Amino acid sequence: MPRLMLLVSSAAAGYFAEDALAAHERFTAAGFDVTVVTPDGEPPTIDPMSLEPVFHYAEEDADFLASVVRSFASDPEDVRVTLRQLSELDLIAARRIYEVLRGSGWTEPEARREISQAARAAWAGGRNLVDVLGADGRFTAAIPAEAMRRLAEGLRRDSAREAAATAERLESIPGFQKPVCLGDLGDDQLEGFDGVFVPGGRGPLADLASNPDAGRLLRRLQAAGRVVATISQGAAALLSSGGRPDGAWLFDGYRMAALTNEEVAQAEAGGAAPPWTVEDGLKNAGAVFAAAASAWSPHVVVDRNLITAQNPMSTGAAVDVVLKHLGAFEDVAVAATGPVRGREERVADPAGLARLVFDRLDRHDVDGALTLVDPAAVVEFLPVRLAGRANREGRAFLERLVAAFPDLVVRAGTVFAGAGDTVVAELVLEGTQAADFYGILNQRKHMDLRQAWLLDVGDGQVRRLRAYWCQNQLYRRLGVRRLDTVARTAGPDHPPRPALMDTHGRAEAVVQEFFAAHHDHDVERMTGCCSGGAGFSYIPVEWWGRQRVVRGEGKVGTVGKALWTGLFEAFPDLTNEVTSVVADDQGNVAAEVIIGGTQAGEWGTIGNRGRRFCLPHLFVFRVGYGGLIERVAAYWDDARLREQLGTVDVD
């Protein structure tokens, strides 16, 4: 039976209620021996902010709202949903109003599209969602404005009741009333724990950031390779750990997450600013701070035995990772999800079919996912140079993926279908490595990897699948330092090009013009195809510095122009060939493009060796109603790029 210490702040500022309760309940349910410990043995106090309704929304309402928010703008820099907007605009009522619309005869796509557009208007204008919907006769014909208001008020009452219930459940746990004093535990007793879990809240900044007993605990656990897990501002406890024999901080150079300065500013809006922030403290100590792209998004970082979660929305995922590290995740996951039913169902909507495939992969149901794929479908997983049929190579890849990452999470973001029933999906895959994976030796590190998949759908099945991601990003996350230490799968430099698909509409026209300008190396024309605030995200671009990671994300007018200018200077003969275009009627466009050129100058961290590259890329665009690009994202395999340009260094 694993023994886990729940180290809770007893400072007056308090601990975050849901962090502590979720951890205690799930670890206890998994059969762990959980000991509640405070620095001075005094009962801990709940941080009042953690009982705000916004942190106690029903899971199904929060998940639905997350899917709605992703539809605002695919680039998180363009979304920036704040805590005030989440708590004061009744956006959380979207799912319940959507269900009423469905019950009144609206189709699923129609109800979701209209609710998403109304929520976007509320977010952009700072208006209440009910007010936006109540001013539109289409909605009030199905549900009167007063009824919508009652739904929203009922949801707030439900959340307040859940917050009160959380406090009551914590009060009923003996360990929170009579905790163990950390200072009373000897070194041998500390070494008897398999790990420590530190909830967030404002308290840890006061009594855990420079606590000698907390430092003693961390040094003992770290020396034994035990689990160290923190949530949000609980990461302040890491600062008490002191230094290594070489004088560096105990966690110097570790990737980690914690509550960001942006999230602190939003949480403390209208109140006194804290004297220091956990983000600044960790960076100054020597951490490589790895934050999510947007505030209040779930985000967990695993580096060796250290597990850190950014904010309260990340607690569940962090608990999953701890369970996996201590060998209890599989049993708990099976008990929670049970067997998958309904594998024989067929979904007529191509995008819905793709989402069902990803949902089954998220549940590790490879068999169920493959029942939605034609056994003879051609599958291509480009970065690992694997191509073949779904029933052979496809199954082999998916089974190896699930085996290597037993806590795998598959999250679908943008998913849309073009006129030819080709579906474009942007995904995030997360998990902790537990076995070798396509030549990458297992170092028990965590990955969070953005991917883009193209799926051709016909007669209720996937007929073809083509997946893009950056293998170099995967190498970084899994601890690979040099490309020549990886046993790469043999395969062609790039697979056969697909036939050019039919294109239509002005959204596709502006994308074609964008690539014509790209072919001519005309950065101003490329920028002119984009709106003034267009988002930019070149997924594989990452430069790892001493204390932060710089990514190729931002705005077209700043980051995009600079990257394009540098690219054309480094590869003066750069060419592109658009091989396929997929678009829907909502302004979403994806383009497969072969890009190649001969290096004549430095490109990022890649020195000039005069070598040539030629690689397939996948671009995903969002075109606005004005006919200009609002967002551009690009995927390619940077590991293959580096190989072709003659370097073996991952960074």
ABEGO torsion letter per residue (X at the ends): XBBBBBBBBABAAEBBAAAAAAAAAAAAAAGBBBBBBBAAGBBBBBBAAAABAAAABBAAAAAAAAAAAAAABABAAAAGBBAAAAAAAGAAAAAAAAAAAAAAGBBAAAAAAAAAAAAAAAAAAGBBAAAAAAABAAAAAABBAAAAAAAAAAAAAAAAAAAAAAAAAAAABAAAABBBBAAABBAAAAAABAEBBBBBEAAAAAAAAABAAAAAAAAAAAAAGBBBBBBEAAAAAAAAAEBBAAGBBAABGBBBBBBBAAAAAAAABGBBBBABBAAAAAAAAGBBBBBBABBGBBBBBBBEABBBBABAAAAAAAAAAAAAAAGAAAAAAAAAAEBBBGAABBBABAAAAAAAAAAAAAAGBAAAAAAABBAABBBBBAAAGBBEBAABAAAAAAAAAAAABAABBBBBBBBBBBAAGBBBBBBBBBEBBABBBGGBBBAGBBBBBBBBBBBBBBGGBBABBBBBBBAAAAAAAAGBABAAABBBBBEBABBBBBBBBBBBEAAAAAAAAAAAAAAAGBAAAAAAABBAABBBBBAABBBBBAABBBBBBEBAAAAAAAAAAAAAAABAABBBBBABBBBBAAGBBBBBBBBBEBBABBBEABBBAGBBBBBBBBBBBBBBAAGBBABBBBBBBAAAAAAAAGBABAX
